[in-house]
Amino acid sequence: MKKKIILVLVFLYAGFMSVPLSAAAESVDNSIFAQLLSNYVKNGMVDYQGFKNKEKKLDAYLDVLAAVDPETLSRDDRFAFYINAYNAWTIKLILSGYPGVESIKELGSFFRSPWKKKICRINGKMLSLDEIEHDILRPTFKDPRVHFAVNCASKGCPKLISVPYEGNMLDAQLNAVARAFINNSEKNYLNGNTLHVSSIFKWFAEDFDHDIPAFFKKYAGDELKKQLLQESGDINVSYLDYDWSLNGR
Protein backbone atom coordinates (compact mmCIF):
# COMPACT_ATOMS: atom_id res chain seq x y z
CA MET A 1 0.00 0.00 0.00
CA LYS A 2 2.82 2.42 0.89
CA LYS A 3 4.53 1.72 -2.44
CA LYS A 4 1.31 2.56 -4.29
CA ILE A 5 0.94 5.85 -2.43
CA ILE A 6 4.58 6.75 -3.14
CA LEU A 7 4.15 5.92 -6.83
CA VAL A 8 1.01 8.07 -7.04
CA LEU A 9 2.76 11.01 -5.37
CA VAL A 10 5.75 10.71 -7.70
CA PHE A 11 3.42 10.57 -10.68
CA LEU A 12 1.50 13.66 -9.55
CA TYR A 13 4.74 15.55 -8.86
CA ALA A 14 6.10 14.66 -12.29
CA GLY A 15 2.85 15.80 -13.88
CA PHE A 16 2.96 19.11 -12.00
CA MET A 17 6.57 19.72 -13.05
CA SER A 18 5.66 19.09 -16.69
CA VAL A 19 3.15 21.97 -16.74
CA PRO A 20 4.70 24.77 -18.80
CA LEU A 21 5.62 27.89 -16.86
CA SER A 22 3.40 29.97 -19.11
CA ALA A 23 0.39 28.12 -17.71
CA ALA A 24 1.11 29.45 -14.24
CA ALA A 25 -0.13 32.85 -13.17
CA GLU A 26 2.36 35.59 -13.94
CA SER A 27 2.81 39.11 -12.71
CA VAL A 28 3.72 42.18 -14.74
CA ASP A 29 6.82 44.23 -14.02
CA ASN A 30 5.54 47.82 -14.04
CA SER A 31 8.72 49.31 -12.56
CA ILE A 32 9.73 51.21 -15.71
CA PHE A 33 6.28 52.75 -16.05
CA ALA A 34 6.24 53.56 -12.33
CA GLN A 35 9.46 55.56 -12.68
CA LEU A 36 8.23 57.40 -15.77
CA LEU A 37 4.88 58.28 -14.20
CA SER A 38 6.53 59.44 -10.99
CA ASN A 39 8.89 61.71 -12.91
CA TYR A 40 6.57 63.11 -15.55
CA VAL A 41 3.02 63.16 -14.17
CA LYS A 42 2.14 65.69 -11.47
CA ASN A 43 -1.43 66.21 -10.28
CA GLY A 44 -2.73 64.70 -13.51
CA MET A 45 -0.73 66.98 -15.79
CA VAL A 46 1.73 65.22 -18.08
CA ASP A 47 5.21 66.41 -18.99
CA TYR A 48 5.20 65.06 -22.54
CA GLN A 49 8.60 66.58 -23.25
CA GLY A 50 9.98 64.56 -20.36
CA PHE A 51 8.39 61.42 -21.83
CA LYS A 52 9.77 62.38 -25.24
CA ASN A 53 13.27 62.63 -23.78
CA LYS A 54 12.84 59.14 -22.28
CA GLU A 55 10.88 57.60 -25.14
CA LYS A 56 13.25 54.63 -25.36
CA LYS A 57 12.37 53.85 -21.76
CA LEU A 58 8.68 54.03 -22.57
CA ASP A 59 9.32 51.73 -25.54
CA ALA A 60 11.06 49.29 -23.20
CA TYR A 61 7.93 49.22 -21.02
CA LEU A 62 5.72 48.67 -24.06
CA ASP A 63 7.99 45.72 -24.91
CA VAL A 64 7.37 44.35 -21.41
CA LEU A 65 3.62 44.56 -21.97
CA ALA A 66 3.88 42.99 -25.43
CA ALA A 67 5.64 39.96 -23.95
CA VAL A 68 2.84 39.23 -21.46
CA ASP A 69 0.08 36.73 -22.12
CA PRO A 70 -2.81 38.41 -20.27
CA GLU A 71 -4.65 35.09 -19.96
CA THR A 72 -1.99 33.88 -17.50
CA LEU A 73 -2.81 36.72 -15.11
CA SER A 74 -5.30 36.76 -12.28
CA ARG A 75 -8.47 38.74 -12.93
CA ASP A 76 -7.30 41.87 -11.08
CA ASP A 77 -3.80 41.69 -12.58
CA ARG A 78 -5.35 41.34 -16.03
CA PHE A 79 -7.66 44.30 -15.37
CA ALA A 80 -4.70 46.42 -14.25
CA PHE A 81 -2.64 45.22 -17.21
CA TYR A 82 -5.13 46.51 -19.77
CA ILE A 83 -5.56 49.85 -17.96
CA ASN A 84 -1.79 50.36 -17.93
CA ALA A 85 -1.54 49.28 -21.57
CA TYR A 86 -4.22 51.78 -22.56
CA ASN A 87 -2.54 54.63 -20.70
CA ALA A 88 1.01 53.82 -21.85
CA TRP A 89 0.00 53.45 -25.48
CA THR A 90 -1.98 56.71 -25.31
CA ILE A 91 1.20 58.49 -24.19
CA LYS A 92 3.09 56.83 -27.04
CA LEU A 93 0.41 58.02 -29.47
CA ILE A 94 0.79 61.61 -28.25
CA LEU A 95 4.56 61.40 -28.62
CA SER A 96 4.09 60.43 -32.28
CA GLY A 97 2.96 64.01 -32.92
CA TYR A 98 4.62 65.87 -30.07
CA PRO A 99 5.42 68.74 -29.73
CA GLY A 100 3.15 69.81 -32.57
CA VAL A 101 -0.06 68.44 -31.07
CA GLU A 102 -2.59 70.32 -28.98
CA SER A 103 -5.24 67.60 -28.81
CA ILE A 104 -5.26 63.84 -29.24
CA LYS A 105 -8.02 64.34 -31.81
CA GLU A 106 -5.44 65.88 -34.17
CA LEU A 107 -3.74 62.48 -34.44
CA GLY A 108 -6.65 60.94 -36.28
CA SER A 109 -7.75 61.49 -39.84
CA PHE A 110 -10.97 62.16 -41.74
CA PHE A 111 -11.41 58.40 -42.18
CA ARG A 112 -10.14 57.08 -38.83
CA SER A 113 -10.12 58.41 -35.28
CA PRO A 114 -6.89 58.16 -33.25
CA TRP A 115 -8.58 55.56 -31.03
CA LYS A 116 -9.04 53.22 -33.99
CA LYS A 117 -5.36 53.12 -34.99
CA LYS A 118 -3.94 49.64 -34.42
CA ILE A 119 -0.85 50.69 -32.49
CA CYS A 120 -1.00 48.54 -29.35
CA ARG A 121 1.13 45.38 -29.33
CA ILE A 122 -0.60 42.90 -27.03
CA ASN A 123 0.22 39.18 -26.95
CA GLY A 124 1.21 38.95 -30.61
CA LYS A 125 -1.70 41.06 -31.86
CA MET A 126 -2.10 44.67 -32.90
CA LEU A 127 -5.03 46.33 -31.17
CA SER A 128 -6.46 49.82 -31.16
CA LEU A 129 -7.16 51.84 -28.01
CA ASP A 130 -10.86 51.46 -28.79
CA GLU A 131 -10.50 47.67 -28.86
CA ILE A 132 -8.76 47.67 -25.48
CA GLU A 133 -11.46 49.85 -23.94
CA HIS A 134 -14.65 48.71 -25.65
CA ASP A 135 -13.89 45.08 -26.57
CA ILE A 136 -11.89 44.09 -23.49
CA LEU A 137 -12.07 46.41 -20.48
CA ARG A 138 -15.75 47.33 -20.49
CA PRO A 139 -17.38 44.01 -21.46
CA THR A 140 -14.94 41.77 -19.58
CA PHE A 141 -14.71 43.53 -16.23
CA LYS A 142 -18.03 45.41 -16.23
CA ASP A 143 -16.75 48.02 -13.78
CA PRO A 144 -17.77 51.65 -14.42
CA ARG A 145 -14.79 52.88 -12.40
CA VAL A 146 -12.61 52.02 -15.40
CA HIS A 147 -13.72 55.32 -16.95
CA PHE A 148 -11.78 57.18 -14.26
CA ALA A 149 -8.66 55.06 -14.75
CA VAL A 150 -8.10 55.06 -18.52
CA ASN A 151 -6.76 58.41 -19.67
CA CYS A 152 -7.46 60.05 -23.04
CA ALA A 153 -4.64 62.62 -22.75
CA SER A 154 -7.19 65.43 -22.43
CA LYS A 155 -7.97 67.99 -19.74
CA GLY A 156 -11.58 66.86 -19.67
CA CYS A 157 -10.50 63.35 -18.79
CA PRO A 158 -10.10 62.07 -15.21
CA LYS A 159 -6.54 62.69 -14.08
CA LEU A 160 -3.77 60.27 -14.97
CA ILE A 161 -2.33 59.08 -11.66
CA SER A 162 1.40 59.07 -10.98
CA VAL A 163 1.67 55.31 -10.38
CA PRO A 164 0.72 52.24 -12.44
CA TYR A 165 -2.35 50.25 -11.58
CA GLU A 166 -1.51 47.04 -9.72
CA GLY A 167 -3.74 44.00 -9.28
CA ASN A 168 -3.07 43.67 -5.55
CA MET A 169 -4.36 47.19 -4.87
CA LEU A 170 -6.65 47.70 -7.83
CA ASP A 171 -9.94 48.03 -5.95
CA ALA A 172 -8.53 50.75 -3.70
CA GLN A 173 -7.00 52.55 -6.69
CA LEU A 174 -10.27 52.46 -8.64
CA ASN A 175 -12.22 53.72 -5.63
CA ALA A 176 -9.72 56.56 -5.20
CA VAL A 177 -9.88 57.75 -8.82
CA ALA A 178 -13.69 57.48 -8.89
CA ARG A 179 -13.99 59.58 -5.73
CA ALA A 180 -11.43 62.11 -6.97
CA PHE A 181 -13.33 62.69 -10.21
CA ILE A 182 -16.83 62.68 -8.71
CA ASN A 183 -15.83 65.27 -6.10
CA ASN A 184 -13.92 67.54 -8.50
CA SER A 185 -16.20 70.57 -8.77
CA GLU A 186 -14.47 71.62 -11.98
CA LYS A 187 -15.78 68.43 -13.63
CA ASN A 188 -19.08 67.87 -11.82
CA TYR A 189 -21.25 69.97 -9.53
CA LEU A 190 -24.77 70.24 -8.12
CA ASN A 191 -26.77 73.43 -8.68
CA GLY A 192 -30.21 73.27 -7.13
CA ASN A 193 -31.72 69.98 -8.25
CA THR A 194 -29.55 69.79 -11.39
CA LEU A 195 -26.42 67.69 -11.35
CA HIS A 196 -23.97 69.01 -13.93
CA VAL A 197 -21.64 66.20 -14.93
CA SER A 198 -18.91 65.28 -17.38
CA SER A 199 -19.97 64.04 -20.81
CA ILE A 200 -18.37 60.72 -19.84
CA PHE A 201 -21.63 59.92 -18.04
CA LYS A 202 -23.59 60.54 -21.24
CA TRP A 203 -21.31 58.54 -23.52
CA PHE A 204 -21.28 55.53 -21.18
CA ALA A 205 -24.66 55.88 -19.46
CA GLU A 206 -25.29 52.13 -19.69
CA ASP A 207 -22.15 51.42 -17.64
CA PHE A 208 -23.66 53.55 -14.86
CA ASP A 209 -27.03 51.75 -15.11
CA HIS A 210 -28.55 54.96 -16.53
CA ASP A 211 -28.68 56.27 -12.95
CA ILE A 212 -26.01 58.93 -12.61
CA PRO A 213 -27.27 60.39 -9.29
CA ALA A 214 -27.10 56.95 -7.64
CA PHE A 215 -23.50 56.53 -8.77
CA PHE A 216 -22.64 59.99 -7.43
CA LYS A 217 -24.22 59.25 -4.06
CA LYS A 218 -22.05 56.15 -3.78
CA TYR A 219 -18.75 57.98 -4.29
CA ALA A 220 -19.54 61.53 -3.21
CA GLY A 221 -17.64 63.07 -0.34
CA ASP A 222 -19.47 64.30 2.77
CA GLU A 223 -20.43 67.74 1.45
CA LEU A 224 -21.59 66.64 -1.99
CA LYS A 225 -23.42 63.63 -0.56
CA LYS A 226 -25.21 65.91 1.91
CA GLN A 227 -26.30 68.19 -0.93
CA LEU A 228 -27.51 65.25 -3.01
CA LEU A 229 -29.51 63.75 -0.16
CA GLN A 230 -31.13 67.11 0.65
CA GLU A 231 -32.79 67.14 -2.77
CA SER A 232 -36.19 65.64 -2.08
CA GLY A 233 -37.36 65.46 -5.69
CA ASP A 234 -35.81 63.95 -8.78
CA ILE A 235 -32.31 65.12 -9.59
CA ASN A 236 -31.94 66.30 -13.17
CA VAL A 237 -28.71 65.60 -15.02
CA SER A 238 -27.02 68.05 -17.38
CA TYR A 239 -23.90 67.23 -19.36
CA LEU A 240 -20.96 69.62 -19.55
CA ASP A 241 -18.83 70.27 -22.61
CA TYR A 242 -15.70 68.15 -22.78
CA ASP A 243 -12.26 69.77 -22.94
CA TRP A 244 -10.19 67.87 -25.51
CA SER A 245 -7.09 70.05 -25.14
CA LEU A 246 -3.91 68.19 -24.25
CA ASN A 247 -3.33 67.47 -20.56
CA GLY A 248 0.27 68.63 -20.88
CA ARG A 249 2.26 70.95 -18.70
SVG drawing of the C-alpha trace seen along z (x, -y; Angstrom):
<svg xmlns="http://www.w3.org/2000/svg" viewBox="-40 -76 56 78">
<polyline fill="none" stroke="black" stroke-width="0.4" points="0.0,0.0 2.8,-2.4 4.5,-1.7 1.3,-2.6 0.9,-5.8 4.6,-6.8 4.2,-5.9 1.0,-8.1 2.8,-11.0 5.7,-10.7 3.4,-10.6 1.5,-13.7 4.7,-15.5 6.1,-14.7 2.9,-15.8 3.0,-19.1 6.6,-19.7 5.7,-19.1 3.1,-22.0 4.7,-24.8 5.6,-27.9 3.4,-30.0 0.4,-28.1 1.1,-29.4 -0.1,-32.9 2.4,-35.6 2.8,-39.1 3.7,-42.2 6.8,-44.2 5.5,-47.8 8.7,-49.3 9.7,-51.2 6.3,-52.8 6.2,-53.6 9.5,-55.6 8.2,-57.4 4.9,-58.3 6.5,-59.4 8.9,-61.7 6.6,-63.1 3.0,-63.2 2.1,-65.7 -1.4,-66.2 -2.7,-64.7 -0.7,-67.0 1.7,-65.2 5.2,-66.4 5.2,-65.1 8.6,-66.6 10.0,-64.6 8.4,-61.4 9.8,-62.4 13.3,-62.6 12.8,-59.1 10.9,-57.6 13.2,-54.6 12.4,-53.8 8.7,-54.0 9.3,-51.7 11.1,-49.3 7.9,-49.2 5.7,-48.7 8.0,-45.7 7.4,-44.3 3.6,-44.6 3.9,-43.0 5.6,-40.0 2.8,-39.2 0.1,-36.7 -2.8,-38.4 -4.6,-35.1 -2.0,-33.9 -2.8,-36.7 -5.3,-36.8 -8.5,-38.7 -7.3,-41.9 -3.8,-41.7 -5.4,-41.3 -7.7,-44.3 -4.7,-46.4 -2.6,-45.2 -5.1,-46.5 -5.6,-49.9 -1.8,-50.4 -1.5,-49.3 -4.2,-51.8 -2.5,-54.6 1.0,-53.8 0.0,-53.4 -2.0,-56.7 1.2,-58.5 3.1,-56.8 0.4,-58.0 0.8,-61.6 4.6,-61.4 4.1,-60.4 3.0,-64.0 4.6,-65.9 5.4,-68.7 3.2,-69.8 -0.1,-68.4 -2.6,-70.3 -5.2,-67.6 -5.3,-63.8 -8.0,-64.3 -5.4,-65.9 -3.7,-62.5 -6.6,-60.9 -7.7,-61.5 -11.0,-62.2 -11.4,-58.4 -10.1,-57.1 -10.1,-58.4 -6.9,-58.2 -8.6,-55.6 -9.0,-53.2 -5.4,-53.1 -3.9,-49.6 -0.9,-50.7 -1.0,-48.5 1.1,-45.4 -0.6,-42.9 0.2,-39.2 1.2,-39.0 -1.7,-41.1 -2.1,-44.7 -5.0,-46.3 -6.5,-49.8 -7.2,-51.8 -10.9,-51.5 -10.5,-47.7 -8.8,-47.7 -11.5,-49.9 -14.6,-48.7 -13.9,-45.1 -11.9,-44.1 -12.1,-46.4 -15.7,-47.3 -17.4,-44.0 -14.9,-41.8 -14.7,-43.5 -18.0,-45.4 -16.8,-48.0 -17.8,-51.6 -14.8,-52.9 -12.6,-52.0 -13.7,-55.3 -11.8,-57.2 -8.7,-55.1 -8.1,-55.1 -6.8,-58.4 -7.5,-60.0 -4.6,-62.6 -7.2,-65.4 -8.0,-68.0 -11.6,-66.9 -10.5,-63.3 -10.1,-62.1 -6.5,-62.7 -3.8,-60.3 -2.3,-59.1 1.4,-59.1 1.7,-55.3 0.7,-52.2 -2.4,-50.2 -1.5,-47.0 -3.7,-44.0 -3.1,-43.7 -4.4,-47.2 -6.6,-47.7 -9.9,-48.0 -8.5,-50.8 -7.0,-52.5 -10.3,-52.5 -12.2,-53.7 -9.7,-56.6 -9.9,-57.8 -13.7,-57.5 -14.0,-59.6 -11.4,-62.1 -13.3,-62.7 -16.8,-62.7 -15.8,-65.3 -13.9,-67.5 -16.2,-70.6 -14.5,-71.6 -15.8,-68.4 -19.1,-67.9 -21.3,-70.0 -24.8,-70.2 -26.8,-73.4 -30.2,-73.3 -31.7,-70.0 -29.6,-69.8 -26.4,-67.7 -24.0,-69.0 -21.6,-66.2 -18.9,-65.3 -20.0,-64.0 -18.4,-60.7 -21.6,-59.9 -23.6,-60.5 -21.3,-58.5 -21.3,-55.5 -24.7,-55.9 -25.3,-52.1 -22.1,-51.4 -23.7,-53.5 -27.0,-51.7 -28.5,-55.0 -28.7,-56.3 -26.0,-58.9 -27.3,-60.4 -27.1,-57.0 -23.5,-56.5 -22.6,-60.0 -24.2,-59.3 -22.0,-56.1 -18.7,-58.0 -19.5,-61.5 -17.6,-63.1 -19.5,-64.3 -20.4,-67.7 -21.6,-66.6 -23.4,-63.6 -25.2,-65.9 -26.3,-68.2 -27.5,-65.2 -29.5,-63.7 -31.1,-67.1 -32.8,-67.1 -36.2,-65.6 -37.4,-65.5 -35.8,-64.0 -32.3,-65.1 -31.9,-66.3 -28.7,-65.6 -27.0,-68.1 -23.9,-67.2 -21.0,-69.6 -18.8,-70.3 -15.7,-68.1 -12.3,-69.8 -10.2,-67.9 -7.1,-70.0 -3.9,-68.2 -3.3,-67.5 0.3,-68.6 2.3,-71.0"/>
</svg>
